[in-house]
Amino acid sequence: MRIAFSNRVAARAAATIFEQYGFSAKQLDTEVVTDCPTLLAAPAIERSIGLELVERIDVGGRAFTRAR
């Protein structure tokens, strides 16, 4: 799964959270690539940094973009 954030700080925070849960996470500028399951990633992001910082989520070739 690839998640794009609005800034690098949010991406770094998300990568750290995924790693704390035991998943791999690689930050690429404002994006994070992780093997964390979507159903766990969304609540973890919401609790820690807020979903408003998520720009896009790409799950298995499908991209979901947040409406503005």
C-alpha positions in Angstrom: 0.0 0.0 0.0 1.2 3.5 -0.8 -0.1 6.5 1.1 0.6 10.1 0.1 0.6 12.8 2.8 0.3 16.5 2.6 3.8 17.0 4.1 7.0 15.1 5.0 6.5 15.3 8.7 3.2 13.5 8.5 4.7 10.9 6.3 7.6 10.3 8.7 5.2 10.0 11.6 3.1 7.5 9.7 6.1 5.4 8.8 7.2 5.4 12.4 3.7 4.2 13.5 3.6 1.4 11.0 7.1 0.3 12.1 6.0 0.3 15.8 3.1 -2.1 14.8 5.8 -4.4 13.3 5.2 -3.6 9.6 7.7 -2.4 7.1 7.5 1.2 6.0 9.6 3.2 3.6 9.2 6.9 3.3 9.7 8.4 -0.1 9.4 12.2 0.3 5.7 12.7 1.2 4.7 9.1 0.5 5.0 6.0 2.6 5.0 2.4 1.2 4.0 -0.2 3.7 2.8 -3.8 4.0 0.4 -2.7 6.8 -3.2 -3.9 6.0 -5.5 -1.1 5.0 -8.0 -1.9 7.8 -5.3 -1.4 10.4 -3.5 1.5 8.7 -6.5 3.9 8.5 -7.4 3.8 12.2 -3.7 4.0 13.2 -3.2 7.1 11.1 -6.5 8.6 12.3 -5.6 8.2 16.0 -2.0 9.5 15.7 -1.8 12.2 13.1 -5.3 12.6 11.6 -6.8 11.5 8.3 -6.9 15.1 7.1 -3.2 14.9 6.3 -3.7 12.0 3.9 -3.8 13.1 0.3 -4.1 9.7 -1.5 -4.1 6.0 -0.7 -3.1 3.5 -3.4 -4.1 -0.1 -2.5 -3.1 -2.8 -5.0 -3.3 -0.5 -8.1 -6.4 1.4 -7.0 -6.0 4.9 -5.8 -8.4 6.6 -3.4 -8.1 10.4 -3.2 -9.6 12.4 -0.4 -12.3 14.8 -1.6 -11.5 18.5 -0.8 
